[in-house]
Amino acid sequence: PDSRSRDVSIDELLDLEQQAEFFIVLGQDDAAIELLVEHLRSSGGSSPLPYLKLMDIYRRRGDAADYERTRERFNHGFNAFAPAWTDDLSQGRTLEAYPEVIARLQQSWPNAADAMADLEALLLRSDGHELFDLPAYRDVLSLYSLARDRLEHGEDGPSKIDVLLPL
């Protein structure tokens, strides 16, 4: 991220992903790509989520050159490792391979707002935590969505959802 970067909320990123998925379902990959690229330009590329979505689209379309260009930007900007074109995007550790993160989330999970704050810090790398493999990052994103739903529907409490269940 450069000096043009701006703070982007997880809610904004989830909305962006939903909009991109809408275009993809309609068979409008080019519109989804344009949406994601424009978001990266306007935000300074401060979040990994649009990069991941772009890599998924490029892989599905068989566009190795754009995939590799996006992968290099992702790897450089986030000091992370996205798999090469010839590798599997689902390759890597899941969230279960990060026991310190699981322990932290188990502590905050009873309160949805606290869980969302912890998960957002993990997603946006604002706490200097070890970077996740792509499968673990997707697990964290799923848990954030679940915590957000709990908060929006007033289902806050340890008896409603158990984060100790297998991910």
C-alpha positions as CSV (number, residue, x, y, z in Angstrom):
1,P,0.0,0.0,0.0
2,D,1.3,3.4,-0.9
3,S,0.5,6.9,0.3
4,R,-2.9,6.8,-1.6
5,S,-4.1,4.0,0.6
6,R,-7.1,4.5,2.8
7,D,-8.7,2.5,5.6
8,V,-11.2,0.0,4.4
9,S,-13.6,-1.7,6.7
10,I,-14.3,-5.4,6.6
11,D,-17.9,-4.7,5.9
12,E,-16.9,-2.7,2.8
13,L,-14.8,-5.6,1.7
14,L,-17.6,-8.1,2.2
15,D,-19.9,-5.9,0.2
16,L,-17.3,-5.7,-2.5
17,E,-17.0,-9.5,-2.6
18,Q,-20.8,-9.8,-2.8
19,Q,-21.0,-7.3,-5.7
20,A,-18.2,-9.2,-7.5
21,E,-19.9,-12.5,-7.0
22,F,-23.1,-11.0,-8.4
23,F,-21.3,-10.1,-11.6
24,I,-19.7,-13.5,-11.8
25,V,-23.0,-15.3,-11.4
26,L,-24.4,-13.2,-14.2
27,G,-21.4,-14.3,-16.4
28,Q,-19.9,-10.8,-16.3
29,D,-16.4,-11.6,-15.2
30,D,-15.1,-8.4,-16.9
31,A,-17.4,-6.3,-14.8
32,A,-16.3,-8.1,-11.6
33,I,-12.6,-7.6,-12.5
34,E,-13.2,-3.9,-13.3
35,L,-15.0,-3.5,-9.9
36,L,-12.2,-5.2,-8.0
37,V,-9.4,-3.4,-9.8
38,E,-11.1,0.0,-9.3
39,H,-11.4,-0.8,-5.6
40,L,-7.7,-1.6,-5.4
41,R,-6.9,1.7,-7.1
42,S,-9.1,3.8,-4.9
43,S,-8.0,2.1,-1.7
44,G,-4.4,1.9,-2.5
45,G,-4.5,-1.9,-2.4
46,S,-4.7,-2.0,1.4
47,S,-6.6,-5.3,1.7
48,P,-5.8,-8.7,0.4
49,L,-9.4,-9.7,-0.3
50,P,-9.8,-8.1,-3.7
51,Y,-6.5,-9.7,-4.8
52,L,-7.7,-13.1,-3.7
53,K,-11.0,-12.7,-5.6
54,L,-9.1,-11.5,-8.7
55,M,-6.8,-14.6,-8.5
56,D,-9.8,-16.8,-8.3
57,I,-11.4,-15.2,-11.4
58,Y,-8.2,-15.3,-13.4
59,R,-7.6,-19.0,-12.5
60,R,-11.1,-19.9,-13.5
61,R,-10.7,-18.0,-16.8
62,G,-7.3,-19.6,-17.5
63,D,-5.6,-16.2,-17.5
64,A,-2.1,-17.1,-16.2
65,A,-0.5,-13.8,-17.0
66,D,-3.0,-11.7,-15.1
67,Y,-3.0,-14.2,-12.3
68,E,0.8,-14.1,-11.9
69,R,0.8,-10.3,-12.0
70,T,-1.9,-10.1,-9.3
71,R,-0.1,-12.8,-7.3
72,E,3.2,-10.8,-7.4
73,R,1.4,-7.7,-6.2
74,F,-0.3,-9.6,-3.4
75,N,2.9,-11.3,-2.3
76,H,4.8,-8.0,-2.4
77,G,2.2,-5.9,-0.7
78,F,1.3,-8.2,2.1
79,N,4.5,-10.1,2.5
80,A,2.5,-13.3,2.1
81,F,2.6,-16.2,-0.2
82,A,-0.1,-16.8,-2.8
83,P,0.4,-20.0,-4.7
84,A,1.9,-19.9,-8.2
85,W,-0.3,-20.5,-11.2
86,T,0.7,-24.2,-11.3
87,D,-0.1,-24.7,-7.6
88,D,-3.5,-25.2,-5.9
89,L,-5.1,-22.1,-4.4
90,S,-6.5,-24.3,-1.5
91,Q,-3.0,-25.5,-0.7
92,G,-1.7,-24.4,2.7
93,R,-2.6,-24.4,6.4
94,T,-6.1,-23.9,7.7
95,L,-6.9,-21.8,10.8
96,E,-6.5,-24.9,12.9
97,A,-2.8,-24.8,12.3
98,Y,-2.6,-21.5,14.3
99,P,-3.3,-22.5,17.9
100,E,-2.5,-19.1,19.3
101,V,-5.1,-17.5,17.1
102,I,-7.7,-20.1,18.0
103,A,-7.0,-19.5,21.7
104,R,-7.4,-15.7,21.2
105,L,-10.7,-16.2,19.3
106,Q,-12.1,-18.6,21.9
107,Q,-11.6,-15.8,24.5
108,S,-13.4,-13.2,22.5
109,W,-16.0,-15.3,20.8
110,P,-18.7,-15.0,23.5
111,N,-19.1,-11.3,22.7
112,A,-19.7,-10.9,18.9
113,A,-18.4,-7.3,18.9
114,D,-15.1,-8.4,20.5
115,A,-14.8,-11.3,18.2
116,M,-15.4,-9.1,15.2
117,A,-12.7,-6.7,16.4
118,D,-10.2,-9.5,16.8
119,L,-11.1,-11.0,13.4
120,E,-10.8,-7.7,11.7
121,A,-7.4,-7.2,13.1
122,L,-6.4,-10.6,11.8
123,L,-7.9,-9.9,8.3
124,L,-6.4,-6.5,7.9
125,R,-3.1,-7.3,9.5
126,S,-3.3,-4.4,11.8
127,D,-1.8,-6.3,14.8
128,G,1.4,-7.5,13.2
129,H,0.3,-11.1,13.5
130,E,1.9,-13.8,11.4
131,L,0.5,-13.9,7.9
132,F,-1.9,-16.7,7.1
133,D,-1.9,-19.2,4.3
134,L,-4.8,-18.6,2.0
135,P,-7.1,-21.4,3.5
136,A,-6.6,-19.9,7.0
137,Y,-7.4,-16.4,5.7
138,R,-10.6,-17.7,4.2
139,D,-11.5,-19.4,7.6
140,V,-11.0,-16.1,9.4
141,L,-13.2,-14.3,6.8
142,S,-15.9,-16.9,7.3
143,L,-15.7,-16.5,11.1
144,Y,-16.0,-12.7,10.7
145,S,-19.2,-13.1,8.7
146,L,-20.6,-15.4,11.3
147,A,-19.8,-13.0,14.1
148,R,-21.3,-10.1,12.2
149,D,-24.5,-12.1,11.6
150,R,-24.6,-12.9,15.3
151,L,-24.3,-9.2,16.2
152,E,-26.8,-8.1,13.6
153,H,-29.4,-10.6,14.8
154,G,-28.9,-10.1,18.5
155,E,-27.6,-13.6,19.0
156,D,-24.7,-12.6,21.2
157,G,-23.8,-15.2,23.8
158,P,-21.7,-18.3,24.3
159,S,-24.6,-20.7,24.2
160,K,-25.6,-19.8,20.6
161,I,-22.6,-20.7,18.6
162,D,-19.5,-22.7,19.6
163,V,-16.2,-21.8,17.9
164,L,-14.7,-25.0,19.3
165,L,-16.6,-27.0,16.7
166,P,-14.4,-28.2,13.8
167,L,-13.8,-25.4,11.3
